[in-house]
């Protein structure tokens, strides 16, 4: 089981879009996927076609030890993967976890009971360095960092790398950067091209070859409770995330499914 936190302290960079679309794309390649929604906004939950206001139990109850993960996980009606859902109730978890002696490891312990059930666990972290994000990073083996190719993104990336180093030092020695994902990319922008080149220069093969374009279908799909590949499968955004899923699998080792471009 590979556990990947999808994180960036900067908001609006495509973390949830990446979480939902990557989960659906990996599932379409035959992988057993659990998507953990750690954001009280619950956007990964609704984007997966699950009504967050109707939840009886959520990731909140799992973190507080009030329910087992397999009791709470729900299959996405629009995609063949499971979701550990969230709603605004999760916002209270930070306060309630304060008195827990090992509060940073609640998610790690919950996932440890299901180590054989999934090929990948994707954790959609909130856009802040809070106890929920720390739980996600403490549970993960790798961090995927979605980011826009703009000026302030590099500054935010530097902060996030320092955060990952601190978590690795104090909580999770195994934590590494899985890769940097360029999202909402506009090839017509000279600044985007320059920032993209800087990322490749400084991070080398940690930068995914796959680039996620700015695409209206990716923005529309969540309102239908679907990943882009189930909403508009031939859209540039849907195809890009399928390419990302294949690239991610290739990085894990040999004999993985070929990418869509390799099938042609």
Secondary structure, 3 states (H helix, E strand, C coil): CEEEEECCCCCCCCHHHHHHHHHHHHHHCCCCEEEEECCCCCHHHHHCCCCHHHCCCCHHHHHCCCCCHHHHCEECCCCCCEEECCCHHHHHHHHHHCCCCCHHHHHHHHHHCCCCCCCEEEEECCCCCCHHHHHHHHHCCEEEEEEECCHHHHHHHHHHHHHHHHHHHHCCCCCEEEEEEEEEECCCCHHHHHHHHHHHHHHHHHEEEEEEECCHHHHHHHHHCCCHHHHCCCCHHHHHHHHHHHHHHHHHCCCCCCCHHHHC
